[in-house]
Amino acid sequence: MAERFRRRAADPLHWGSNPHPGSIGDYMGMSSELKETIGELIKILNVLRKTSPNHQMGDGQKEEVIRALDSARRRLEKLREGITT
């Protein structure tokens, strides 16, 4: 059982999902935002995989990539603001 908790603690996707005593709540929100940003980037990667090798995208795929990029940019700007303030 202890080994499972060690593996979970070492996995970046689980960071912030189980707060440790003394952790700051703001970092929990930042962790969630980062996970969502990674999810948006994975959506883009999936479109690129579907259109490989020349990456000729249809109109729907282009809109999906643009939406994901815009969402990722907003989330990253929010994270940056949280770090610098």
N, C-alpha and C positions, 0 to 999 in steps of 0.2 A: 504494500500500500504506500509506503513512504517513497518507493521508487517512482510510482505513478505521479506523485506530487512533485518530485524533483524534475521529471520529464516535462510536466506541465509548466513548471516555473521556468524552465529553460526554453520553452517554445514561445517565440515572439507573438504569435497569434493569440496566445492566452494571457499575455501581459496585460494587466489591468482588469482582467475578468474576475479576479479574486484578490481584493485589496489586502495588503499586509498592514498590520498595526503600525500606525504612524505615517501612512502614506497620505499624500495630499490629494483631495478630491478633484482638483483641477486637472491633474494628470490623467485621471480616469476619462474625462471628456476628450482630452487630447489623444489618448490611446484609441478611443472609439472613432474619432475623426480620421486618424491615420489608417485604421482598418477600412473605413469606408472609402478613403482615397485609393488604397491598394485595390479594393474591389472595382473601382472605376477604371483603373489602369488595366486590370485583368480583362475587363470588357473590351477595351481597345485591343489588347493582345489577341483575344479570341477572334475579333473581326479580321485582324491581320493574318491570323492563321488560316481563316476561311478563304481569304483572297490571295494566298500565297501561290505562286512565287512572284507575280508581277504587281500585286496589290491594287488591281483594278476594282474599285468599289462602286457599287450602285448608289443611287441617291439616298435610299434608306440607310445604307451602311455608313455613308458619309455623315448623315444627320446624327446617327447613333454615336459615332466617334466624336463629333463636335460636342454633343451633349455631355458625353463622358469627360472630355477634356475640360469643358467649362466647369463641370461639377468638381473635378479634381483640383482645378486651379482655385476655385472658391474655398474649398476645404483646406488646401495648403496655405492660402493667404490667412485664413482664420487661425491655423496652427502657428504660423509665423508671428501673428499679432499676439497670440497667447504667450509665446516664448519671449518676445521683446518687451512686453509690458510688465 
